[in-house]
């Protein structure tokens, strides 16, 4: 603790303990507790309370109040717990007879203030903070604290109940860690007293007739096994599991409706425990039983969790996958009677009638399918899966679901008709199915269905009933499968199929680009951009694009009334330019789509568009063009960059200014690569005056980079200043080895030196700097190579970097500032009360 804080603390404690203490903001009190936590974390000694007696005086004063406010009592409980977290301070507070009056039977837990949830929560938090040594554990058990925690498990406040459950987990693990001298074996019954109380409480709750008690015990066990991943826990977790396994099994076999929803999470956490690493044993038999007896909705999360486990036995993994695939299998079987194609499953884990009844119900059909599809998307996204997914049948099932949803499939079976009615225009299921479809494009083996798949996708793209959000998902899936189709066309020479599908896609795209709904126009442009990114090198794609009206329509959307659409149009036109302008043999040379017209149009948007999104899109496209070398020779690029930064440095949108700095960074890197042998390589002092270095400085000065960079250091938006500093440090690293930086004292008398010194002082003011110098002002010439070379060497950019990377509230968030704020708040309220009299 600093001396300044030590001087302020007594006043703060006195203010908090005052009977007419004003209600301080809870956030302020929480920050104060955070400060004490950090103090006690780094200093476990008793000196903190001995050197600051005001802390124990605060606790004594609050306890003496006849009716303390809930907020100040809550603060005191948590403060006492934090202070008692070390054994020496615990003993000091015990000698003062404070802990029993706070956490014991004589404390607040028997009074009216205990009705406040905040007080109960603070009691739990205080005990949790305190329990880091044996005396605290003995204190808790001897004062009846365990019974209080057991009761709070069922507290009406979810926050209190959750905190109590976490506290029990902490008590049990700490008790077993600190009070057992040897690892417990399965035959050991000599558990520590505190641990025995908790185990007995769990067993009694599991055997209770109260559904809430059973649920509390299961949630406690779930948290307990979820926190015990280390091998040191293995022995006693196994003993604990043997205590409860039979009761858990009975919940499954008796189909205890109250217990089953929590069982899946418990079994999954136990499966992750190091105890059950082998493939044999009764535990995996219990997991298999759970997959059979839990409902499909309850078993789904368990199944997907098991499939992610490396140590899960193969037969259990197969069974888990079967549980996940049952709804998809049911969809396939319901679509045609008799079954046209092979189903997903040879046999079911649980009764298929259960799944059929869920899919036949309007209320449960969509929920079950959405959950199943979300699980399948997770599994398909995994790099390594220990079981093989039947991708072809899964794809066929997804297509069937999508056709059910838009009414394009007339099932022959009664079950299929019912499911189709339940799913018609169900957007949730459509979006989930399209997400899985997109991921499935990366899997091999689905090539035979690709024609049928595009029939389904095109039907969605063409249908006027497709909602904008579903259309966006359809576009995303279509772009993924177009890439897959292109790969197949390259290897199988299936160009005709590719060309036909592309023609159909562009016809739909033309229609969607003219939609009255701006979301549809926006999604269409995003889809076009995605296609250009992936397929621009393909001849058939370019031909279909150029023979359609898509180029013209996209260009017209640069004038769209909706700013999001204009931004997407800028991005699309920017990517289309790689085909229309920058290709070695541009197919539309001399037309309105040439490079000069496109750049001029984008410059106009950057200068005049009233919304930030289109301007951000322009600067991003300009940077992308520069990265890919599309802006011409160095002289042309220099002029291009100069024009852009002169526009963006005055932009009101900080993201546009930041984009301008990223453009500058790319330009610097590329120019250094062209004029030097190694990018950003430090050069020796012997060659700093060589032609390449001078030429570099002249290029950067002519492009007016330095003025932009130095002014950006004082930008009121911190990311802009940070990026500008990073670019300047990179440039300095090229022009100066670390050992040859200029000494500001030595250059003070040079013609440019005074201006550079003034610039250094101005930069230290940061965003509050007034009248930042323009070129030539105050002797600072940002276009003079010699001055800029001096500036790079003399100005302490690393110091500026550290300042810019400090938190904006590093002063306001200091403990001293916090204590001053509390005293100021109390003083202000007291003054206002005096005025009233």
C-alpha positions, -999 to 999 in steps of 0.1 A, spaced: 0 0 0 14 34 -9 18 61 17 -8 83 0 -34 55 2 -25 47 38 -32 84 47 -66 84 29 -78 50 42 -87 60 78 -110 87 64 -127 63 40 -132 37 68 -147 63 91 -171 75 64 -182 39 56 -188 32 93 -208 63 100 -244 56 111 -257 81 86 -233 69 60 -246 79 25 -254 51 1 -222 47 -20 -224 33 -54 -221 -5 -53 -195 -4 -81 -173 19 -60 -175 -6 -31 -167 -35 -54 -136 -17 -67 -125 -11 -32 -128 -49 -25 -108 -56 -56 -81 -34 -43 -80 -53 -10 -79 -86 -29 -48 -75 -48 -32 -62 -16 -38 -95 3 -27 -116 -27 8 -101 -28 12 -97 10 -1 -125 32 15 -110 64 -5 -96 94 11 -62 89 -17 -50 66 -42 -50 95 -17 -41 122 -4 -10 103 -40 0 93 -61 -4 125 -88 15 108 -98 -17 90 -107 -36 122 -122 -4 136 -145 -3 105 -156 -39 111 -162 -32 148 -182 0 141 -204 -17 115 -211 -46 139 -221 -20 166 -247 -4 144 -282 -14 155 -295 -15 119 -266 -15 94 -275 -10 58 -274 -42 37 -249 -27 13 -223 -17 40 -229 -50 59 -223 -69 26 -191 -49 21 -179 -57 56 -186 -94 53 -166 -96 21 -138 -74 34 -134 -96 65 -133 -127 44 -106 -112 22 -85 -101 52 -89 -135 68 -76 -153 37 -41 -157 53 -37 -176 86 -18 -148 104 -45 -122 97 -72 -148 105 -57 -153 139 -55 -115 144 -92 -111 136 -101 -140 159 -82 -123 187 -103 -93 181 -134 -116 183 -147 -103 150 -151 -134 128 -176 -152 150 -198 -120 151 -197 -119 113 -198 -156 102 -208 -174 133 -241 -180 150 -241 -146 166 -237 -130 132 -262 -116 108 -275 -150 96 -302 -150 124 -314 -115 120 -338 -96 98 -310 -83 76 -305 -120 65 -337 -116 44 -316 -95 20 -301 -117 -8 -271 -93 -11 -262 -101 26 -265 -138 21 -244 -136 -10 -218 -116 7 -217 -141 36 -210 -169 11 -183 -149 -7 -166 -139 25 -164 -175 37 -151 -185 2 -124 -159 4 -114 -170 39 -111 -207 32 -75 -210 23 -61 -225 55 -69 -251 82 -80 -228 110 -107 -213 87 -120 -247 78 -122 -257 115 -139 -224 123 -166 -230 96 -174 -266 108 -174 -256 145 -198 -227 141 -225 -245 122 -215 -229 89 -219 -261 69 -256 -263 77 -260 -227 65 -243 -235 32 -265 -266 27 -296 -245 33 -284 -217 9 -281 -243 -19 -318 -240 -23 -319 -203 -19 -346 -185 -39 -319 -162 -53 -301 -181 -81 -269 -161 -75 -268 -171 -38 -277 -208 -46 -250 -210 -73 -224 -193 -50 -233 -218 -22 -228 -247 -45 -194 -235 -57 -184 -229 -20 -193 -266 -12 -171 -277 -41 -142 -256 -27 -147 -268 8 -147 -305 -2 -116 -302 -25 -97 -281 1 -106 -304 29 -94 -335 10 -62 -317 -2 -52 -304 32 -64 -330 57 -55 -363 40 -19 -374 45 -21 -403 20 -41 -408 -12 -75 -424 -5 -81 -459 -18 -115 -473 -28 -116 -490 6 -108 -459 26 -135 -446 49 -113 -423 69 -124 -391 52 -119 -357 69 -149 -346 90 -158 -317 68 -157 -339 37 -178 -365 54 -205 -339 61 -207 -329 25 -208 -365 12 -235 -375 37 -255 -344 26 -252 -354 -11 -262 -390 -4 -292 -379 17 -303 -354 -10 -301 -380 -37 -323 -404 -17 -348 -376 -8 -383 -375 -21 -379 -338 -28 -372 -331 -65 -354 -298 -57 -330 -316 -33 -322 -342 -59 -316 -315 -85 -293 -295 -61 -273 -326 -53 -268 -335 -90 -258 -300 -99 -233 -300 -70 -218 -333 -83 -217 -319 -118 -197 -288 -106 -175 -311 -84 -165 -334 -113 -163 -305 -137 -136 -289 -115 -115 -320 -108 -94 -326 -139 -60 -331 -122 -47 -366 -115 -44 -357 -78 -82 -358 -76 -84 -393 -92 -85 -414 -60 -111 -396 -41 -133 -389 -71 -134 -426 -77 -144 -432 -41 -171 -405 -44 -184 -420 -77 -187 -455 -61 -208 -439 -33 -234 -425 -58 -232 -447 -89 -261 -470 -79 -284 -441 -71 -276 -424 -105 -284 -457 -123 -317 -459 -105 -327 -425 -117 -322 -437 -153 -339 -471 -149 -369 -456 -130 -370 -427 -155 -370 -401 -128 -383 -371 -147 -369 -346 -122 -334 -360 -122 -329 -369 -159 -324 -333 -173 -293 -329 -151 -278 -364 -156 -264 -357 -190 -240 -329 -178 -230 -350 -147 -221 -381 -168 -202 -360 -193 -181 -343 -165 -174 -377 -149 -164 -391 -183 -138 -363 -186 -124 -372 -152 -90 -389 -152 -104 -418 -132 -123 -433 -161 -96 -433 -187 -99 -471 -194 -124 -487 -218 -137 -512 -192 -158 -508 -161 -193 -502 -150 -192 -465 -157 -193 -468 -195 -222 -493 -191 -240 -466 -172 -233 -441 -200 -247 -465 -225 -278 -469 -204 -281 -431 -203 -280 -429 -241 -308 -455 -242 -331 -441 -215 -327 -403 -218 -350 -385 -242 -334 -375 -276 -333 -339 -265 -315 -348 -232 -292 -374 -248 -280 -350 -276 -256 -329 -256 -242 -361 -239 -237 -378 -272 -219 -349 -288 -197 -344 -257 -187 -381 -258 -178 -379 -295 -153 -352 -287 -136 -373 -261 -104 -391 -272 -107 -418 -246 -143 -427 -252 -146 -465 -261 -153 -471 -297 -186 -489 -291 -199 -460 -269 -188 -435 -296 -208 -454 -322 -238 -455 -299 -235 -417 -293 -234 -410 -330 -264 -432 -335 -283 -412 -310 -274 -380 -329 -284 -394 -363 -317 -408 -353 -338 -377 -361 -320 -374 -395 -326 -411 -402 -363 -406 -393 -365 -378 -418 -351 -400 -446 -375 -428 -438 -405 -405 -436 -397 -390 -470 -405 -421 -491 -423 -453 -483 -408 -478 -491 -374 -464 -485 -358 -453 -518 -322 -450 -505 -302 -465 -477 -310 -449 -444 -285 -434 -420 -287 -462 -394 -289 -500 -394 -305 -500 -359 -315 -475 -333 -302 -471 -297 -336 -461 -283 -371 -467 -295 -376 -450 -329 -412 -443 -319 -400 -417 -294 -382 -397 -322 -411 -401 -345 -435 -388 -319 -413 -358 -313 -410 -350 -350 -448 -354 -354 -455 -328 -328 -456 -292 -339 -441 -279 -306 -411 -303 -305 -403 -310 -342 -383 -278 -349 -365 -278 -315 -353 -314 -319 -340 -308 -355 -323 -275 -346 -305 -291 -317 -295 -321 -338 -283 -299 -366 -263 -277 -343 -245 -308 -328 -238 -321 -363 -223 -288 -374 -199 -289 -344 -189 -325 -352 -183 -318 -389 -161 -288 -379 -138 -310 -359 -105 -318 -376 -103 -353 -361 -134 -374 -353 -129 -410 -341 -161 -422 -359 -170 -419 -396 -200 -398 -404 -222 -411 -433 -219 -379 -453 -239 -390 -484 -269 -401 -464 -266 -370 -442 -265 -347 -472 -296 -365 -486 -314 -360 -452 -305 -323 -452 -319 -318 -487 -351 -336 -476 -354 -312 -446 -350 -282 -468 -375 -295 -493 -400 -302 -465 -395 -266 -453 -403 -250 -486 -430 -274 -496 -412 -287 -527 -414 -324 -516 -446 -344 -514 -439 -373 -490 -457 -406 -496 -459 -417 -459 -483 -403 -433 -454 -395 -410 -436 -376 -438 -468 -355 -444 -470 -346 -408 -434 -336 -406 -437 -316 -438 -467 -297 -423 -447 -290 -391 -417 -277 -410 -433 -256 -437 -416 -221 -438 -398 -229 -405 -369 -204 -407 -350 -218 -377 -347 -252 -392 -339 -238 -427 -310 -217 -413 -296 -246 -392 -298 -271 -421 -280 -246 -445 -252 -241 -419 -246 -279 -418 -248 -280 -456 -221 -253 -459 -197 -273 -436 -205 -305 -454 -191 -290 -486 -156 -297 -472 -162 -334 -468 -154 -360 -495 -179 -385 -509 -209 -363 -517 -200 -357 -553 -228 -379 -567 -255 -357 -552 -241 -324 -563 -266 -319 -592 -296 -326 -569 -281 -304 -543 -279 -274 -566 -315 -280 -577 -325 -275 -540 -303 -244 -535 -315 -228 -567 -351 -234 -557 -344 -215 -525 -326 -187 -543 -355 -183 -568 -384 -186 -544 -401 -154 -534 -410 -170 -501 -374 -174 -490 -369 -149 -461 -339 -125 -463 -321 -143 -434 -326 -177 -450 -315 -163 -484 -283 -151 -469 -276 -186 -455 -284 -201 -489 -260 -177 -506 -233 -188 -481 -239 -225 -487 -241 -220 -525 -207 -202 -526 -191 -231 -506 -205 -257 -529 -196 -237 -561 -159 -240 -549 -164 -277 -544 -180 -280 -579 -151 -261 -594 -126 -285 -578 -146 -315 -592 -148 -298 -627 -110 -294 -627 -104 -331 -620 -133 -347 -639 -137 -323 -668 -174 -316 -659 -173 -281 -673 -207 -283 -689 -224 -290 -655 -204 -261 -640 -213 -237 -667 -250 -246 -666 -251 -241 -628 -232 -208 -630 -257 -195 -657 -286 -203 -634 -269 -187 -604 -262 -155 -623 -298 -153 -636 -310 -155 -600 -284 -130 -588 -295 -104 -614 -330 -107 -600 -319 -105 -564 -297 -74 -570 -329 -56 -580 -349 -66 -549 -369 -39 -531 -355 -53 -498 -322 -38 -489 -311 -69 -469 -315 -90 -501 -295 -66 -522 -268 -66 -495 -267 -104 -492 -265 -107 -530 -235 -84 -532 -218 -103 -504 -224 -135 -523 -210 -120 -555 -179 -109 -536 -174 -144 -522 -177 -160 -557 -152 -135 -572 -127 -143 -544 -128 -180 -550 -135 -183 -587 -120 -153 -604 -93 -173 -621 -117 -198 -637 -125 -191 -673 -161 -203 -672 -169 -181 -642 -155 -150 -659 -174 -157 -691 -208 -162 -673 -201 -130 -653 -193 -108 -682 -222 -121 -703 -247 -112 -675 -261 -79 -663 -244 -84 -629 -216 -59 -636 -239 -31 -645 -263 -38 -617 -235 -39 -591 -221 -6 -604 -256 10 -601 -258 -1 -564 -229 23 -556 -257 49 -555 -281 28 -534 -300 48 -507 -290 23 -480 -254 28 -467 -249 -9 -460 -257 -18 -496 -234 10 -509 -205 -4 -487 -211 -40 -500 -213 -26 -536 -179 -9 -531 -164 -42 -519 -180 -61 -548 -168 -37 -574 -134 -36 -558 -131 -74 -562 -146 -74 -597 -119 -50 -607 -94 -79 -606 -114 -93 -636 -124 -60 -653 -94 -38 -647 -63 -56 -634 -63 -89 -653 -34 -92 -678 -58 -91 -707 -87 -72 -693 -119 -84 -712 -136 -50 -708 -107 -26 -717 -119 8 -728 -153 5 -712 -167 23 -682 -152 -4 -660 -116 7 -666 -91 13 -638 -92 51 -639 -130 54 -638 -132 29 -609 -106 48 -589 -123 81 -596 -156 68 -585 -142 54 -553 -123 86 -546 -156 105 -549 -173 81 -524 -144 85 -500 -147 123 -502 -184 128 -503 -204 98 -489 -223 109 -458 -221 75 -441 -190 58 -427 -196 23 -440 -190 30 -477 -160 51 -469 -145 23 -448 -151 -1 -477 -133 22 -501 -102 25 -480 -102 -13 -474 -104 -20 -511 -76 6 -519 -54 -13 -494 -62 -46 -509 -54 -33 -544 -21 -20 -531 -12 -53 -514 -18 -71 -547 3 -47 -567 -26 -33 -588 -18 4 -585 9 6 -612 45 17 -611 61 34 -580 54 69 -593 17 62 -600 14 44 -566 30 74 -548 5 98 -563 -24 74 -556 -14 70 -519 -8 108 -515 -43 116 -528 -59 90 -506 -43 101 -474 -50 137 -480 -86 127 -481 -88 103 -452 -67 124 -427 -97 148 -424 -124 121 -422 -146 122 -391 -147 84 -389 -117 70 -370 -119 37 -387 -114 54 -421 -84 72 -407 -71 39 -393 -76 23 -427 -55 52 -442 -27 43 -418 -29 6 -429 -26 18 -465 5 38 -456 20 8 -438 16 -14 -469 30 14 -491 60 18 -469 68 -19 -468 64 -23 -506 85 8 -514 113 -3 -491 112 -37 -508 115 -21 -542 143 3 -533 162 -17 -506 174 -53 -504 156 -62 -472 123 -47 -458 127 -28 -425 164 -39 -423 185 -15 -402 212 2 -422 246 11 -409 255 47 -403 280 45 -431 252 41 -457 225 63 -443 233 89 -469 233 65 -498 210 69 -528 184 43 -519 179 58 -484 176 93 -498 153 82 -525 131 64 -499 128 96 -478 120 117 -509 93 93 -520 77 93 -485 80 131 -482 65 137 -517 36 114 -507 31 135 -476 32 104 -454 51 120 -425 26 148 -419 -2 123 -418 17 99 -395 29 126 -370 -5 142 -368 -21 108 -363 0 104 -331 -22 131 -315 -55 117 -328 -83 117 -302 -90 80 -311 -63 59 -295 -62 30 -321 -52 56 -347 -24 70 -326 -11 35 -317 -11 24 -354 7 56 -365 33 50 -338 39 14 -349 44 25 -385 69 52 -374 88 28 -352 90 4 -382 104 32 -404 129 43 -377 140 6 -375 149 8 -411 166 41 -412 184 39 -378 202 11 -360 193 12 -323 229 24 -315 229 54 -338 197 73 -327 201 111 -327 206 129 -295 180 157 -292 205 179 -273 230 178 -301 205 187 -328 188 216 -309 211 242 -326 206 229 -362 182 247 -385 156 219 -383 164 210 -347 143 236 -329 113 225 -349 119 189 -341 122 197 -304 90 216 -305 73 187 -323 85 163 -295 70 186 -269 37 188 -288 35 150 -293 39 145 -255 6 164 -251 -11 136 -271 -47 141 -281 -50 174 -261 -24 191 -283 -37 223 -298 -28 238 -331 -8 209 -344 18 222 -369 10 220 -405 37 216 -431 62 244 -426 46 258 -395 68 264 -364 98 254 -384 86 218 -389 87 208 -426 71 174 -430 82 173 -467 118 179 -460 138 146 -460 165 159 -437 140 171 -411 121 139 -412 153 119 -409 162 139 -378 126 135 -364 127 97 -367 161 96 -349 154 122 -322 118 118 -311 113 92 -284 88 70 -302 90 42 -277 80 65 -249 50 76 -270 42 40 -277 41 32 -240 19 63 -233 -5 54 -261 -8 18 -249 -17 28 -214 -54 24 -204 -73 56 -209 -84 54 -172 -50 44 -158 -50 75 -135 -87 74 -126 -86 37 -119 -57 40 -94 -65 31 -57 -56 66 -46 -81 81 -70 -108 56 -58 -102 66 -22 -103 103 -31 -136 98 -50 -152 81 -20 -142 109 3 -154 135 -22 -187 117 -26 -193 116 12 -182 152 16 -206 164 -12 -236 146 4 -228 160 38 -225 196 23 -259 191 6 -275 180 39 -261 210 57 -275 233 30 -310 218 36 -309 229 72 
